[in-house]
Amino acid sequence: MTKKKGKKKKTDQPLPPEIASAVERLLQGLKDHEDRGEPLEISLQEVRSQLGVSSERDVAIVTAMGDIPAERTAHLLQSLLESISDKRVVKGIRRSLYRIHQRGIPIKPVGKASQEAPVLRPPVEEQAKGFISAVDSEGSQIVFLTVSRRPKGLYLLQGIVSDTRGLIEFNRVETTKRGFREFYQSFREPGHLPVVEVDTGYCRFLLEQAAQLTQERGDTLPTPYLTSKRDLQRFERKETPPVFLFLNEEEIRADPRLLKNSSDLFQIELFSSWFLPREEAEKYAELIEQAEESRLILNPAQKEARLQEAYRKALIELFPEERRLLYRRRLEEMAYILLKEGTEDRAKAALAASIDLRSALTALEPNPFLLNLVTRSIYAIVAENMEKRKTEPSLIVKP
């Protein structure tokens, strides 16, 4: 008599490196939140900001959360359960809750509704979400929110805000959960500024602040924004830059290396397009060219000192208080983006540069980030002028 062959038990496949790394960072972040006694809402926001990229990643995240046997983790998973429709992710959440319960953590009953519940129930409103993009070199960024629409579906509120021009554009469109996922996924493709999740109340603040600037400039607000004001008022306005919910300001101040390292941020793609407008930097480029072409006999050290003096002079003149504070806010936004993108060291460097910009600039100890911005902007013009001169026909006739 032959024995029946049993089914082979499936072995877990290793996660792709980028998913495994994201899961590891999230778990460490959740543990840090608990150690610091931070509100549950901050942890919930952190988890939600990591979901939605792909079903595989979402399942990996909620499955890994089952390895943290704590009542706080159970609350997080149950909160997610109320707003997630992907069946694979829901199944992963239930399994994690079961594993946590098996380790002695009390779990509220989850599952099918009580028999006494009415057969017809009002539709559950979709959880509102907010997102912001990175800031471009002109101080503009995208802000968008999803708002539940009855009887079903979503409103997508999308604005482009500028810290110098106000509310540049605003749209309000009807969509579905699937439509929004496809819209969000388009921002993950190459060529787009990265977009990360943020508190809806902070999105309200950014949009209202931009709208106020528009009115102060005497411009007309977009009609879709006016019809969406009631939707925005559903969210509690929050003005604190979100990066300060995750990074400790005193720790940043205590490490002088972070401020020094901020000059290296231009080596990464997010800052590679940051330059000052040509019309602002051009006159300083002329000074640099004159110093380079000076007939005075200078040794290399003297020449370098003269160039640095010109750069620092440009820094002080180009960044009066109002503009300095604009860049302070831009760096706070970028620090949050870098943090959510998983580059904490760079996020800390950006925040260190931002904190330093609360004080007036000095030529003796210039802000490393702004000094590098000025230098590269001027040098770009000098290099461009040199290339033009090479292609210009010479008026000298050779025999």
C-alpha positions in Angstrom: 0.0 0.0 0.0 1.5 3.3 -1.1 1.4 6.3 1.1 -0.3 9.4 -0.2 2.1 12.2 -0.9 1.4 15.2 1.2 1.4 18.7 -0.2 4.7 20.4 0.1 4.6 23.4 2.4 5.3 26.6 0.6 8.4 28.4 1.7 8.3 32.1 2.1 10.1 33.9 -0.7 12.5 36.6 0.3 11.2 40.1 -0.1 12.8 42.4 -2.8 15.5 44.5 -1.2 13.7 47.8 -1.6 10.5 46.4 0.1 12.6 44.7 2.9 14.4 48.0 3.5 11.1 49.9 3.7 9.6 47.4 6.1 12.7 47.5 8.3 12.7 51.3 8.5 9.0 51.4 9.3 9.2 48.8 12.1 12.1 50.7 13.7 10.2 54.0 13.4 7.2 52.4 15.1 9.4 51.2 17.9 11.0 54.6 18.3 7.5 56.3 18.4 6.5 53.9 21.3 9.8 54.5 23.2 9.3 58.3 22.9 5.7 58.0 24.0 4.4 59.8 20.8 0.7 59.9 20.1 -0.8 56.9 18.2 -1.9 59.2 15.4 1.7 59.9 14.5 2.4 56.2 14.1 -0.8 55.7 12.1 0.2 58.5 9.8 3.6 57.0 9.4 2.2 53.6 8.4 -0.4 55.0 6.0 2.2 57.1 4.3 4.1 53.8 3.4 1.0 52.0 2.0 -0.4 52.2 -1.5 2.7 51.7 -3.5 2.0 48.1 -4.3 -0.1 45.2 -2.9 3.0 43.2 -2.3 4.6 45.9 -0.2 1.4 46.6 1.7 1.1 42.9 2.7 4.7 42.8 3.7 4.3 45.8 6.0 1.1 44.6 7.8 2.6 41.1 8.1 5.8 42.5 9.7 3.8 44.5 12.2 2.5 41.2 13.6 6.1 40.8 15.0 5.6 43.6 17.4 3.4 42.1 20.2 2.1 45.3 21.7 -1.4 46.8 22.3 -0.3 49.9 20.4 0.4 47.8 17.3 -3.0 46.1 17.6 -4.7 49.5 17.7 -2.7 50.5 14.6 -3.7 47.4 12.7 -7.4 47.7 13.6 -7.4 51.4 12.5 -6.0 50.3 9.2 -8.6 47.6 8.9 -11.3 50.2 8.8 -10.0 51.9 5.7 -8.3 49.2 3.5 -10.2 47.4 0.8 -7.4 45.2 -0.7 -8.4 41.6 0.3 -4.8 40.4 0.5 -3.9 43.3 2.8 -7.0 42.8 5.0 -6.1 39.1 5.3 -2.5 40.0 6.3 -3.9 42.4 9.0 -6.1 39.7 10.5 -3.3 37.2 10.6 -1.0 39.8 12.4 -3.8 40.5 14.9 -4.2 36.8 15.5 -0.5 36.4 16.1 -0.4 39.3 18.5 -3.4 37.9 20.4 -1.7 34.5 20.7 1.1 36.3 22.6 -1.3 37.5 25.3 -2.3 41.0 23.9 -6.0 41.7 24.2 -7.6 42.3 20.8 -11.0 43.9 20.2 -13.3 41.5 18.2 -12.9 41.9 14.5 -14.8 40.1 11.8 -18.4 39.9 10.7 -20.9 42.3 12.2 -23.2 41.2 14.9 -26.4 39.3 13.8 -28.4 42.1 15.4 -26.9 44.7 13.0 -29.2 45.9 10.3 -28.9 44.4 6.9 -28.8 47.8 5.2 -26.0 50.0 6.5 -24.9 53.5 5.4 -21.7 53.4 3.3 -18.5 53.8 5.2 -16.8 57.0 4.3 -13.4 56.7 2.7 -10.5 57.9 4.9 -9.3 61.3 3.8 -5.7 61.5 2.9 -3.2 64.3 2.2 -0.1 64.5 0.1 2.7 67.0 -0.7 5.4 66.9 -3.3 9.0 68.1 -3.0 9.7 71.8 -3.6 11.2 72.9 -6.9 13.9 75.5 -7.3 11.3 78.3 -7.5 9.5 77.4 -4.3 6.5 75.6 -5.8 5.0 72.3 -4.8 2.0 70.1 -5.4 -0.6 69.6 -2.6 -3.5 67.3 -2.9 -6.2 65.6 -0.8 -8.8 63.0 -1.2 -12.2 63.7 0.3 -15.1 61.2 0.6 -17.9 61.8 -2.0 -21.5 60.5 -1.4 -22.9 58.1 -2.2 -19.5 56.7 -3.2 -16.2 57.7 -4.6 -13.8 60.5 -3.9 -13.2 64.1 -4.6 -9.5 64.8 -5.5 -8.5 68.3 -4.5 -5.2 69.3 -6.2 -3.4 72.6 -6.0 0.0 74.0 -7.0 1.2 76.4 -4.3 4.1 78.8 -4.5 5.7 80.7 -1.6 6.1 83.8 -3.8 3.1 83.7 -6.1 0.4 82.0 -4.0 -2.1 79.5 -5.3 -1.0 79.0 -8.9 -3.6 76.4 -9.9 -6.4 74.4 -8.2 -8.6 71.6 -9.5 -11.4 69.6 -8.0 -12.4 66.3 -9.7 -14.5 63.3 -9.0 -12.7 60.0 -9.0 -12.8 56.5 -7.6 -10.4 54.7 -5.3 -8.9 52.9 -8.3 -8.6 56.1 -10.2 -6.8 57.8 -7.3 -4.4 54.9 -7.0 -3.5 55.2 -10.7 -3.1 59.0 -10.2 -0.9 58.5 -7.2 1.2 55.8 -8.9 1.9 58.2 -11.8 3.9 60.3 -9.4 6.2 57.4 -8.6 7.4 57.2 -12.2 10.8 58.8 -13.1 10.8 62.4 -14.0 8.3 63.5 -11.3 9.0 65.2 -8.0 8.5 62.6 -5.2 5.1 62.8 -3.4 4.6 61.6 0.2 1.7 61.4 2.6 1.2 64.1 5.2 -1.5 65.1 7.7 -4.6 66.5 5.9 -4.6 69.5 8.3 -1.2 70.5 7.1 -2.4 70.3 3.5 -5.2 72.7 4.5 -2.7 75.1 6.0 -0.5 75.1 2.8 -3.5 75.7 0.5 -5.0 78.4 2.7 -1.6 80.1 3.1 -1.2 80.2 -0.7 -4.7 81.5 -1.2 -4.0 84.3 1.3 -0.9 85.3 -0.6 -2.8 85.3 -3.9 -5.3 87.7 -2.5 -2.5 89.9 -1.0 -1.0 90.1 -4.5 -4.4 91.3 -5.9 -4.9 88.1 -8.0 -8.2 86.1 -8.3 -8.5 82.8 -6.6 -9.4 79.8 -8.8 -13.1 79.0 -8.7 -12.7 75.3 -7.8 -10.8 76.4 -4.7 -13.7 78.6 -3.6 -16.1 75.7 -4.0 -13.8 73.4 -2.0 -13.3 75.7 1.1 -16.0 73.8 3.0 -14.2 70.5 2.3 -10.9 71.9 3.6 -12.6 73.2 6.7 -13.4 69.6 7.7 -9.8 69.2 8.6 -8.2 70.7 11.7 -5.6 73.2 10.4 -2.1 72.3 11.5 0.7 74.7 10.8 3.7 72.9 12.4 6.1 71.6 9.6 5.6 67.8 9.8 9.4 67.1 9.9 9.4 68.3 13.6 7.0 65.5 14.5 9.7 63.0 13.6 13.1 64.7 14.1 14.3 66.2 17.4 15.4 69.8 16.9 17.8 69.8 19.9 19.6 66.7 18.6 20.0 68.4 15.2 21.5 71.6 16.8 23.9 69.5 18.9 25.6 68.0 15.9 27.6 70.6 13.9 28.5 68.1 11.2 24.9 68.1 10.0 25.0 71.8 9.1 28.3 71.4 7.4 27.0 68.4 5.4 24.1 70.5 4.1 26.4 71.8 1.4 26.5 68.3 -0.1 22.7 68.1 -0.7 23.1 69.4 -4.2 24.8 66.1 -5.1 21.4 64.4 -5.0 18.7 64.5 -7.6 16.1 66.4 -5.5 18.4 69.5 -5.3 20.3 69.1 -8.6 18.0 71.6 -10.4 18.2 74.3 -7.6 19.8 77.4 -9.0 19.2 81.1 -8.5 17.6 83.0 -11.4 20.1 84.1 -14.0 19.1 87.7 -13.8 20.0 87.8 -10.0 23.3 86.0 -10.2 24.6 87.5 -13.5 26.3 90.6 -12.0 28.2 88.5 -9.6 29.3 86.2 -12.4 30.8 89.2 -14.0 32.8 90.0 -10.9 34.1 86.4 -10.8 35.1 86.6 -14.5 36.9 89.9 -13.8 38.7 88.4 -10.9 39.7 85.4 -13.1 41.0 87.6 -15.9 42.7 90.2 -13.6 46.1 91.1 -14.8 47.2 91.4 -11.2 49.7 88.8 -10.3 48.1 86.7 -7.5 49.2 83.5 -6.0 46.5 80.7 -5.9 45.7 81.4 -2.2 45.1 85.1 -2.9 43.0 84.3 -5.9 40.9 81.8 -4.0 40.4 84.3 -1.2 39.2 86.9 -3.7 36.7 84.5 -5.2 35.4 83.4 -1.8 34.9 87.1 -0.9 32.9 87.6 -4.0 30.7 84.6 -3.3 30.0 85.7 0.3 29.2 89.2 -0.8 26.7 87.8 -3.2 25.2 85.6 -0.4 24.6 88.5 1.9 23.1 90.8 -0.8 20.9 88.1 -2.4 19.4 86.8 0.8 17.8 89.6 2.9 15.6 88.5 5.8 12.4 87.8 3.8 14.1 85.6 1.3 16.2 83.8 3.9 13.0 82.8 5.7 11.5 81.5 2.4 14.4 79.2 2.0 14.2 78.2 5.7 10.6 76.9 5.0 11.6 75.3 1.7 14.3 73.3 3.5 11.8 72.2 6.3 9.6 70.8 3.5 12.5 69.1 1.8 13.7 67.6 5.1 10.3 65.9 5.5 10.4 64.6 1.9 13.9 63.2 2.4 12.9 61.6 5.6 9.8 59.9 4.1 12.0 58.8 1.2 14.2 56.9 3.6 17.3 59.2 3.7 17.3 60.3 7.3 20.9 61.6 7.3 20.1 63.9 4.4 16.9 64.9 6.0 18.8 65.9 9.2 21.3 67.9 7.1 18.5 69.8 5.4 16.8 70.5 8.7 20.1 71.7 10.2 20.5 74.2 7.3 16.9 75.4 7.9 17.4 75.9 11.6 20.5 77.9 10.9 18.5 80.2 8.6 16.4 81.5 11.5 19.4 83.8 12.3 20.7 86.5 10.1 23.4 85.5 7.6 27.0 86.5 8.3 30.0 86.6 5.9 32.2 85.0 8.6 30.1 81.9 9.1 27.8 81.7 6.1 25.1 79.1 5.8 26.8 76.2 4.0 23.7 75.3 2.0 23.0 78.8 0.7 26.7 79.5 0.1 26.9 76.4 -2.2 23.6 77.5 -3.9 25.1 80.9 -4.7 28.5 79.5 -5.8 27.0 76.9 -8.2 24.5 79.4 -9.6 27.3 81.9 -10.4 29.7 79.2 -11.7 27.0 77.9 -14.0 26.7 81.3 -15.6 30.5 81.7 -15.9 30.8 78.3 -17.5 28.0 79.1 -19.9 29.6 82.4 -20.9 33.0 80.6 -21.5 31.3 78.1 -23.8 29.7 80.9 -25.8 33.0 82.7 -26.2 34.5 79.5 -27.6 31.9 79.4 -30.4 32.0 83.1 -31.3 33.9 83.9 -34.4 37.2 85.7 -33.8 37.8 89.2 -35.2 41.6 88.6 -35.3 42.7 87.6 -38.9 45.6 85.3 -38.8 48.2 85.7 -41.6 
